[in-house]
Amino acid sequence: MILGINTEEVDGYFLLNGRLSYALPMLADGSEVFLALENLTNTDYEYRPDYPMPGTTAMLGVNLALR
């Protein structure tokens, strides 16, 4: 018995993602503040059939490294 095979296809799509970051060495090496942008072209697409993905999204965050 074979389980988990997906034979359904979705249309092709083009995505453009970006990430800007600024190092924060005064906190610890490897620490940064960042802005990540996903689906900059606002493409309407599905990862799997009937599983639509969001349009353009943004995330602002901080990565803190341990000393």
Biopython code that builds the backbone (N, CA, C, O; Angstrom):
import numpy as np
from Bio.PDB.StructureBuilder import StructureBuilder

atoms = [
    (1, "MET", "N", (0.836, -1.168, 0.000)),
    (1, "MET", "CA", (0.000, 0.000, 0.000)),
    (1, "MET", "C", (0.889, 1.242, 0.000)),
    (1, "MET", "O", (1.810, 1.353, 0.808)),
    (2, "ILE", "N", (0.607, 2.172, -0.910)),
    (2, "ILE", "CA", (1.365, 3.418, -1.018)),
    (2, "ILE", "C", (0.470, 4.569, -0.580)),
    (2, "ILE", "O", (-0.645, 4.719, -1.080)),
    (3, "LEU", "N", (0.953, 5.369, 0.341)),
    (3, "LEU", "CA", (0.193, 6.511, 0.850)),
    (3, "LEU", "C", (0.929, 7.815, 0.563)),
    (3, "LEU", "O", (2.155, 7.830, 0.453)),
    (4, "GLY", "N", (0.189, 8.891, 0.444)),
    (4, "GLY", "CA", (0.787, 10.210, 0.356)),
    (4, "GLY", "C", (1.260, 10.641, -1.017)),
    (4, "GLY", "O", (2.011, 11.611, -1.121)),
    (5, "ILE", "N", (0.847, 9.957, -2.075)),
    (5, "ILE", "CA", (1.253, 10.381, -3.413)),
    (5, "ILE", "C", (0.237, 11.394, -3.932)),
    (5, "ILE", "O", (-0.964, 11.124, -3.959)),
    (6, "ASN", "N", (0.725, 12.547, -4.337)),
    (6, "ASN", "CA", (-0.124, 13.600, -4.859)),
    (6, "ASN", "C", (0.042, 13.655, -6.375)),
    (6, "ASN", "O", (1.113, 13.999, -6.875)),
    (7, "THR", "N", (-0.998, 13.321, -7.090)),
    (7, "THR", "CA", (-0.926, 13.332, -8.559)),
    (7, "THR", "C", (-1.595, 14.558, -9.156)),
    (7, "THR", "O", (-1.587, 14.728, -10.375)),
    (8, "GLU", "N", (-2.178, 15.422, -8.320)),
    (8, "GLU", "CA", (-2.823, 16.631, -8.816)),
    (8, "GLU", "C", (-1.778, 17.700, -9.122)),
    (8, "GLU", "O", (-0.773, 17.817, -8.420)),
    (9, "GLU", "N", (-2.020, 18.473, -10.169)),
    (9, "GLU", "CA", (-1.087, 19.532, -10.565)),
    (9, "GLU", "C", (-1.727, 20.898, -10.383)),
    (9, "GLU", "O", (-2.950, 21.035, -10.399)),
    (10, "VAL", "N", (-0.887, 21.898, -10.212)),
    (10, "VAL", "CA", (-1.332, 23.293, -10.165)),
    (10, "VAL", "C", (-0.655, 24.038, -11.308)),
    (10, "VAL", "O", (0.353, 23.580, -11.846)),
    (11, "ASP", "N", (-1.210, 25.180, -11.673)),
    (11, "ASP", "CA", (-0.608, 26.004, -12.717)),
    (11, "ASP", "C", (0.741, 26.528, -12.262)),
    (11, "ASP", "O", (0.989, 26.675, -11.065)),
    (12, "GLY", "N", (1.612, 26.808, -13.222)),
    (12, "GLY", "CA", (2.899, 27.406, -12.909)),
    (12, "GLY", "C", (2.723, 28.833, -12.409)),
    (12, "GLY", "O", (1.708, 29.471, -12.686)),
    (13, "TYR", "N", (3.705, 29.332, -11.676)),
    (13, "TYR", "CA", (3.638, 30.694, -11.155)),
    (13, "TYR", "C", (5.046, 31.228, -10.943)),
    (13, "TYR", "O", (6.010, 30.466, -10.871)),
    (14, "PHE", "N", (5.151, 32.555, -10.843)),
    (14, "PHE", "CA", (6.418, 33.241, -10.592)),
    (14, "PHE", "C", (6.271, 34.046, -9.316)),
    (14, "PHE", "O", (5.346, 34.848, -9.184)),
    (15, "LEU", "N", (7.179, 33.834, -8.379)),
    (15, "LEU", "CA", (7.170, 34.588, -7.125)),
    (15, "LEU", "C", (8.447, 35.397, -7.004)),
    (15, "LEU", "O", (9.508, 34.982, -7.471)),
    (16, "LEU", "N", (8.335, 36.552, -6.376)),
    (16, "LEU", "CA", (9.491, 37.385, -6.092)),
    (16, "LEU", "C", (9.435, 37.755, -4.614)),
    (16, "LEU", "O", (8.499, 38.416, -4.163)),
    (17, "ASN", "N", (10.441, 37.325, -3.874)),
    (17, "ASN", "CA", (10.541, 37.617, -2.444)),
    (17, "ASN", "C", (11.794, 38.452, -2.198)),
    (17, "ASN", "O", (12.732, 38.415, -2.995)),
    (18, "GLY", "N", (11.814, 39.193, -1.113)),
    (18, "GLY", "CA", (12.989, 39.990, -0.784)),
    (18, "GLY", "C", (13.162, 40.093, 0.727)),
    (18, "GLY", "O", (12.222, 39.919, 1.502)),
    (19, "ARG", "N", (14.404, 40.383, 1.111)),
    (19, "ARG", "CA", (14.699, 40.524, 2.543)),
    (19, "ARG", "C", (15.792, 41.568, 2.711)),
    (19, "ARG", "O", (16.843, 41.484, 2.076)),
    (20, "LEU", "N", (15.542, 42.547, 3.565)),
    (20, "LEU", "CA", (16.525, 43.563, 3.913)),
    (20, "LEU", "C", (16.875, 43.373, 5.382)),
    (20, "LEU", "O", (16.001, 43.109, 6.208)),
    (21, "SER", "N", (18.148, 43.509, 5.702)),
    (21, "SER", "CA", (18.540, 43.370, 7.102)),
    (21, "SER", "C", (19.611, 44.387, 7.455)),
    (21, "SER", "O", (20.340, 44.880, 6.594)),
    (22, "TYR", "N", (19.687, 44.686, 8.738)),
    (22, "TYR", "CA", (20.677, 45.614, 9.259)),
    (22, "TYR", "C", (21.314, 44.951, 10.475)),
    (22, "TYR", "O", (20.627, 44.600, 11.435)),
    (23, "ALA", "N", (22.626, 44.783, 10.425)),
    (23, "ALA", "CA", (23.343, 44.121, 11.515)),
    (23, "ALA", "C", (23.319, 44.967, 12.781)),
    (23, "ALA", "O", (23.387, 46.195, 12.725)),
    (24, "LEU", "N", (23.222, 44.293, 13.918)),
    (24, "LEU", "CA", (23.244, 44.938, 15.229)),
    (24, "LEU", "C", (24.391, 44.355, 16.053)),
    (24, "LEU", "O", (24.152, 43.653, 17.035)),
    (25, "PRO", "N", (25.642, 44.643, 15.658)),
    (25, "PRO", "CA", (26.780, 44.042, 16.360)),
    (25, "PRO", "C", (26.925, 44.530, 17.803)),
    (25, "PRO", "O", (27.604, 43.887, 18.604)),
    (26, "MET", "N", (26.294, 45.662, 18.145)),
    (26, "MET", "CA", (26.387, 46.154, 19.512)),
    (26, "MET", "C", (25.650, 45.233, 20.487)),
    (26, "MET", "O", (25.919, 45.265, 21.687)),
    (27, "LEU", "N", (24.729, 44.419, 19.985)),
    (27, "LEU", "CA", (24.037, 43.445, 20.834)),
    (27, "LEU", "C", (24.831, 42.145, 20.915)),
    (27, "LEU", "O", (25.130, 41.656, 22.005)),
    (28, "ALA", "N", (25.168, 41.593, 19.750)),
    (28, "ALA", "CA", (25.980, 40.368, 19.663)),
    (28, "ALA", "C", (26.223, 40.100, 18.183)),
    (28, "ALA", "O", (25.390, 40.439, 17.342)),
    (29, "ASP", "N", (27.352, 39.498, 17.867)),
    (29, "ASP", "CA", (27.622, 39.144, 16.477)),
    (29, "ASP", "C", (26.503, 38.235, 15.971)),
    (29, "ASP", "O", (26.131, 37.271, 16.639)),
    (30, "GLY", "N", (25.972, 38.543, 14.797)),
    (30, "GLY", "CA", (24.894, 37.754, 14.222)),
    (30, "GLY", "C", (23.509, 38.310, 14.506)),
    (30, "GLY", "O", (22.530, 37.817, 13.946)),
    (31, "SER", "N", (23.399, 39.320, 15.358)),
    (31, "SER", "CA", (22.095, 39.930, 15.633)),
    (31, "SER", "C", (21.738, 40.891, 14.509)),
    (31, "SER", "O", (22.616, 41.517, 13.916)),
    (32, "GLU", "N", (20.445, 41.007, 14.218)),
    (32, "GLU", "CA", (20.003, 41.870, 13.124)),
    (32, "GLU", "C", (18.543, 42.234, 13.281)),
    (32, "GLU", "O", (17.789, 41.550, 13.971)),
    (33, "VAL", "N", (18.155, 43.309, 12.639)),
    (33, "VAL", "CA", (16.758, 43.674, 12.463)),
    (33, "VAL", "C", (16.493, 43.472, 10.973)),
    (33, "VAL", "O", (17.361, 43.764, 10.150)),
    (34, "PHE", "N", (15.303, 42.974, 10.611)),
    (34, "PHE", "CA", (15.054, 42.672, 9.206)),
    (34, "PHE", "C", (13.625, 42.986, 8.787)),
    (34, "PHE", "O", (12.712, 43.078, 9.608)),
    (35, "LEU", "N", (13.466, 43.147, 7.478)),
    (35, "LEU", "CA", (12.168, 43.300, 6.827)),
    (35, "LEU", "C", (12.128, 42.280, 5.706)),
    (35, "LEU", "O", (12.944, 42.335, 4.786)),
    (36, "ALA", "N", (11.192, 41.354, 5.773)),
    (36, "ALA", "CA", (11.034, 40.339, 4.732)),
    (36, "ALA", "C", (9.731, 40.596, 3.992)),
    (36, "ALA", "O", (8.687, 40.795, 4.614)),
    (37, "LEU", "N", (9.789, 40.590, 2.675)),
    (37, "LEU", "CA", (8.616, 40.796, 1.830)),
    (37, "LEU", "C", (8.438, 39.568, 0.952)),
    (37, "LEU", "O", (9.388, 39.108, 0.320)),
    (38, "GLU", "N", (7.225, 39.040, 0.913)),
    (38, "GLU", "CA", (6.950, 37.850, 0.129)),
    (38, "GLU", "C", (5.866, 38.136, -0.902)),
    (38, "GLU", "O", (4.960, 38.934, -0.665)),
    (39, "ASN", "N", (5.974, 37.478, -2.039)),
    (39, "ASN", "CA", (5.033, 37.610, -3.160)),
    (39, "ASN", "C", (4.890, 39.076, -3.580)),
    (39, "ASN", "O", (3.784, 39.613, -3.642)),
    (40, "LEU", "N", (6.012, 39.699, -3.863)),
    (40, "LEU", "CA", (6.019, 41.111, -4.256)),
    (40, "LEU", "C", (5.227, 41.385, -5.530)),
    (40, "LEU", "O", (4.761, 42.506, -5.733)),
    (41, "THR", "N", (5.068, 40.392, -6.381)),
    (41, "THR", "CA", (4.304, 40.558, -7.628)),
    (41, "THR", "C", (2.807, 40.331, -7.406)),
    (41, "THR", "O", (2.017, 40.426, -8.345)),
    (42, "ASN", "N", (2.418, 40.032, -6.159)),
    (42, "ASN", "CA", (1.022, 39.796, -5.788)),
    (42, "ASN", "C", (0.378, 38.732, -6.686)),
    (42, "ASN", "O", (-0.772, 38.867, -7.105)),
    (43, "THR", "N", (1.142, 37.680, -6.968)),
    (43, "THR", "CA", (0.688, 36.595, -7.836)),
    (43, "THR", "C", (-0.418, 35.796, -7.159)),
    (43, "THR", "O", (-0.326, 35.475, -5.975)),
    (44, "ASP", "N", (-1.465, 35.477, -7.917)),
    (44, "ASP", "CA", (-2.553, 34.630, -7.447)),
    (44, "ASP", "C", (-2.175, 33.193, -7.777)),
    (44, "ASP", "O", (-2.205, 32.801, -8.943)),
    (45, "TYR", "N", (-1.813, 32.387, -6.749)),
    (45, "TYR", "CA", (-1.353, 31.026, -7.006)),
    (45, "TYR", "C", (-1.791, 30.083, -5.905)),
    (45, "TYR", "O", (-2.234, 30.503, -4.836)),
    (46, "GLU", "N", (-1.655, 28.791, -6.192)),
    (46, "GLU", "CA", (-1.987, 27.749, -5.229)),
    (46, "GLU", "C", (-0.776, 26.855, -5.035)),
    (46, "GLU", "O", (-0.138, 26.456, -6.009)),
    (47, "TYR", "N", (-0.453, 26.539, -3.800)),
    (47, "TYR", "CA", (0.634, 25.611, -3.481)),
    (47, "TYR", "C", (0.201, 24.190, -3.804)),
    (47, "TYR", "O", (0.981, 23.390, -4.321)),
    (48, "ARG", "N", (-1.049, 23.890, -3.492)),
    (48, "ARG", "CA", (-1.699, 22.628, -3.834)),
    (48, "ARG", "C", (-3.090, 22.971, -4.327)),
    (48, "ARG", "O", (-3.584, 24.056, -4.019)),
    (49, "PRO", "N", (-3.744, 22.101, -5.076)),
    (49, "PRO", "CA", (-5.108, 22.403, -5.531)),
    (49, "PRO", "C", (-6.018, 22.766, -4.355)),
    (49, "PRO", "O", (-6.016, 22.095, -3.323)),
    (50, "ASP", "N", (-6.789, 23.829, -4.527)),
    (50, "ASP", "CA", (-7.715, 24.335, -3.505)),
    (50, "ASP", "C", (-7.018, 24.789, -2.224)),
    (50, "ASP", "O", (-7.627, 24.785, -1.155)),
    (51, "TYR", "N", (-5.741, 25.183, -2.324)),
    (51, "TYR", "CA", (-4.984, 25.702, -1.189)),
    (51, "TYR", "C", (-4.343, 27.018, -1.624)),
    (51, "TYR", "O", (-3.137, 27.071, -1.865)),
    (52, "PRO", "N", (-5.153, 28.091, -1.726)),
    (52, "PRO", "CA", (-4.628, 29.371, -2.218)),
    (52, "PRO", "C", (-3.645, 30.002, -1.242)),
    (52, "PRO", "O", (-3.801, 29.889, -0.026)),
    (53, "MET", "N", (-2.644, 30.659, -1.781)),
    (53, "MET", "CA", (-1.632, 31.327, -0.982)),
    (53, "MET", "C", (-1.947, 32.826, -0.909)),
    (53, "MET", "O", (-2.646, 33.354, -1.774)),
    (54, "PRO", "N", (-1.435, 33.510, 0.119)),
    (54, "PRO", "CA", (-1.746, 34.929, 0.285)),
    (54, "PRO", "C", (-1.047, 35.804, -0.749)),
    (54, "PRO", "O", (-0.080, 35.392, -1.389)),
    (55, "GLY", "N", (-1.556, 37.007, -0.893)),
    (55, "GLY", "CA", (-0.908, 37.990, -1.753)),
    (55, "GLY", "C", (0.349, 38.516, -1.079)),
    (55, "GLY", "O", (0.970, 37.811, -0.283)),
    (56, "THR", "N", (0.721, 39.731, -1.387)),
    (56, "THR", "CA", (1.929, 40.330, -0.825)),
    (56, "THR", "C", (1.832, 40.403, 0.698)),
    (56, "THR", "O", (0.832, 40.864, 1.247)),
    (57, "THR", "N", (2.887, 39.940, 1.370)),
    (57, "THR", "CA", (2.934, 39.998, 2.830)),
    (57, "THR", "C", (4.282, 40.570, 3.269)),
    (57, "THR", "O", (5.269, 40.483, 2.538)),
    (58, "ALA", "N", (4.315, 41.152, 4.460)),
    (58, "ALA", "CA", (5.541, 41.722, 5.015)),
    (58, "ALA", "C", (5.712, 41.241, 6.452)),
    (58, "ALA", "O", (4.742, 41.018, 7.177)),
    (59, "MET", "N", (6.977, 41.088, 6.840)),
    (59, "MET", "CA", (7.286, 40.681, 8.205)),
    (59, "MET", "C", (8.480, 41.498, 8.685)),
    (59, "MET", "O", (9.508, 41.549, 8.009)),
    (60, "LEU", "N", (8.356, 42.127, 9.826)),
    (60, "LEU", "CA", (9.420, 42.888, 10.445)),
    (60, "LEU", "C", (9.835, 42.122, 11.695)),
    (60, "LEU", "O", (8.988, 41.709, 12.487)),
    (61, "GLY", "N", (11.138, 41.935, 11.869)),
    (61, "GLY", "CA", (11.560, 41.161, 13.016)),
    (61, "GLY", "C", (12.979, 41.447, 13.444)),
    (61, "GLY", "O", (13.691, 42.237, 12.824)),
    (62, "VAL", "N", (13.373, 40.791, 14.514)),
    (62, "VAL", "CA", (14.716, 40.920, 15.068)),
    (62, "VAL", "C", (15.239, 39.518, 15.349)),
    (62, "VAL", "O", (14.541, 38.698, 15.945)),
    (63, "ASN", "N", (16.466, 39.243, 14.921)),
    (63, "ASN", "CA", (17.177, 38.027, 15.292)),
    (63, "ASN", "C", (18.221, 38.411, 16.311)),
    (63, "ASN", "O", (19.076, 39.254, 16.040)),
    (64, "LEU", "N", (18.163, 37.806, 17.475)),
    (64, "LEU", "CA", (19.135, 38.087, 18.520)),
    (64, "LEU", "C", (20.033, 36.857, 18.691)),
    (64, "LEU", "O", (19.544, 35.753, 18.927)),
    (65, "ALA", "N", (21.307, 37.053, 18.573)),
    (65, "ALA", "CA", (22.265, 35.968, 18.759)),
    (65, "ALA", "C", (22.681, 35.916, 20.223)),
    (65, "ALA", "O", (22.736, 36.942, 20.902)),
    (66, "LEU", "N", (22.968, 34.730, 20.692)),
    (66, "LEU", "CA", (23.463, 34.574, 22.056)),
    (66, "LEU", "C", (24.975, 34.726, 22.070)),
    (66, "LEU", "O", (25.664, 34.263, 21.161)),
    (67, "ARG", "N", (25.468, 35.357, 23.071)),
    (67, "ARG", "CA", (26.919, 35.539, 23.174)),
    (67, "ARG", "C", (27.578, 34.280, 23.657)),
    (67, "ARG", "O", (28.799, 34.240, 23.807)),
]
sb = StructureBuilder()
sb.init_structure("model")
sb.init_model(0)
sb.init_chain("A")
sb.init_seg("    ")
for serial, (resi, resn, name, xyz) in enumerate(atoms, 1):
    if name == "N":
        sb.init_residue(resn, " ", resi, " ")
    sb.init_atom(name, np.array(xyz, "f"), 0.0, 1.0, " ", f" {name:<3s}", serial, name[0])
structure = sb.get_structure()
